[in-house]
């Protein structure tokens, strides 16, 4: 019984007899199929026959393994100093973005909406924009408002440039007040597209008409563009490695402070971030490095054409070899040597890989996530002797699939792998049932696939290793690192210890499966 002396969450509360009886009575007046029928259909959905039907699916997406454009635009805006993300569209969309990030980062997320409703859908949302910009500036006092859109505004064709300029002409905000914007329709692209669009919009706002007097290399710094990055440790590890090399640099979009504020009695709506002066000065840098080039196509085009930077061709710095390439390219571009501290760190990673090789060699994995992350994870799994057998990326293109296949073909551990683009996690469910891996690596949504595999039988269970975005059902993983040697150490530690946990589960039977030197691994 629930009472003030003993407050229980839904589990184990719903296992009390009272709630079990309520659920049983509920089923008597609902059209509930018998357990036998449910099991019959469930088993069919795990079959090769169902998989073939599932992969013919065209008009339906189930658990898409991506989010929508404005979510990415909001994260990008959060990475600039005293900037308020402003979404022109419906209020419910913004509530979704904020709670999505709330659950992942465990932080309050500053983001506003001008709350378009039915009248705005018919007559346009300019009135909402007028009142929204004026109120947002007055109430929250940001130094910059970065505007993006939702589906409603895009379907009716609202013109952000015109609306913002009209709001300034009407005196709602000063003419000189920074209001970069990006059109981010949710019905095309993904959160990655939205981040790319928003960053290009901010860069364009502060530099397009101010290139006179700019000179490549004159500030002696290196620009780093992170892309849509939710592991806060990745920003920090890039800063650390470049600092150890003595490379002056600017992280163009850095939300680490605002998304990781301390509990010291002071609320910080804004904290840290790239300054307006830094983005204005960015064209004067030696060069610009894109950490996740597969989803920064508009940014790359703008930086190369407007800033005249010759962006080096690099992969995401994940794992051993690609971190090597990243540091060597930084050294080549800046003339700074790679210090002994990073060489020693690399050696420690190699030592860890050798220590854990016995337990990871030949282990089979199904993985999913965003294009750059999934590509880097694939490369790292091959480096540690593991075998990716299912790679799924909903928001990738055919060029990406060819790049993944090339990496797989270059390794003896990649010969048995299937690469799937534009597919969702319901497709992944079919894949793990019909060609079972040892583990899955992905975001929290994979837990439902694990539950289904366990429901079929313990021998069919495929455990989920949580690396990716979003992670809702574990705490503090967003502070971890996946890039650089440090990130490879974290991924290696996470993966091998999950293998150990599984081994413990399989060897707990007293006198039946406990044939192992449990403390010598």
Helices and strands as residue ranges (DSSP letters): H 10-13, H 17-28, H 35-45, H 48-54, H 69-78, E 83-88, H 91-105, E 111-113, H 118-123, H 126-140, E 144-149, H 151-155, H 160-169, H 191-207, E 222-225, H 232-245, E 249-251, H 276-281, G 282-284, E 287-290, G 293-295, H 297-305, H 319-334, H 340-360, E 364-368, H 371-383, E 387-393, H 398-409, G 412-414, E 418-421, H 425-434, E 439-442, G 444-446, H 447-456, G 458-460, E 463-466, G 477-479, H 484-506
